Amino acid sequence: MDSVVYYSGVAIIAFFTLSIIYRLARGLWNLKLGCMLGFSEQFKPKENSWAVITGSTDGIGLAYAHELLRRGYNLLLISRSTEKLEAVKEELENNSNKRGKEIRLHAADFNKSDIYTAIEKEIKKLPRVDVLINNVGMSYEHPEFFASPHLAEKNQQIIQVNSVSCARICFIVLPIMEQQKYGVVLNVSSFSALDPCPLLSIYAASKSFVDVFTRSLAYEYGKKGITIQSVLPSFVATKMSKIRKPTWMAPTPENYVKSQLKTVGLDNHTTGYWSHELQYYFTQHVFPIIHSRSLTSNLAFNQMKLLRHKALRKAQQIADGTRS
């Protein structure tokens, strides 16, 4: 009896030890070794290769535009503001050493459902589409309870912008890539999609849709020459996250994108950055072992309540004239 208990204990410890080693090795492979050894997508564009990027005037989307232009892609940038698109085009042309690469612009408000015919016409004008990055996204001004009356319209907009746009643009682009027998699709989800995220419920759910939808497409189209990946960043120093100064946990968009692109072709979903991968490892693999998966959501709830309190206090101070 004692020997049975002993060997059972050894087997359990060995299982969890091997599981930890496997997860760490997989993270190291996806973020470093796979790219170094040439197993990831190499992004070697042809002269007429185009990348289509939604939500491309700020943050991660703008960083993708800079990086893909640097690598030699022509760009079709799709965002809401014509003025911002023109400013981004000028910025890209001034900062790029890839003279002669074409940058096309298309203004579209992803809050609306009648924009996709015009987008499809614009995309079909391109000689080929090698890369699609669905990055356009919307969140709350600050964390808030789902059924707050003032969020009725906002909740609908978040679903339309985050979920519907991703599916509709993929529906346009995938037949083109299927005909080419090549393409890369990166759909930007969010770390908040991985577990319940109180006070960001619709945002997290919309990004969870993007993640599951993308991983499903990866199986559907993987044998047709199309690489499809769900990108799940944690905090990045962007306007949407309201993080001004980058840290080791919240990199700049530029550093994040350079790191994330190294993972393409190695897995159908990625956090894209080493510190985000550490977060993923603990929340998805360590906490469940100690039966504390709910710990992640409870921590998120407390953090979101604190952010909500700070935002409401700031709004009240502005209303009272005690803060500008």
Buried (B, 14 or more C-beta within 10 A) or exposed (E): EEEEEEEEEEEEEEEEEEEBEEBBEBBEBBBBEBBEEEEBBEBEBEEEBBBBBBBBBBBBBBBBBBBBBBBBBBBBBBBBEEEBBEEBBEBBEEEBEBEEBEBBBBBBEBBEEEBBEEBBEBBEEBEBBBBBBBBBBBBBEBBBEEEEEEBEEBBEBBBBBBBBBBBBBBEBBBEBBBEBEBBBBBBBBBBBBBBBBBBBBBBBBBBBBBBEBBBEBBEEBEEBEBBBBBBBBBBBBBEEBEBEEBEEBBBBBBBBBBBBBBBBBBBBBBBBBBBBBBBBBEBBBEBEEEEEBEBBBEBBBEBBBEBBEEBEEEEEEEEEEEEE
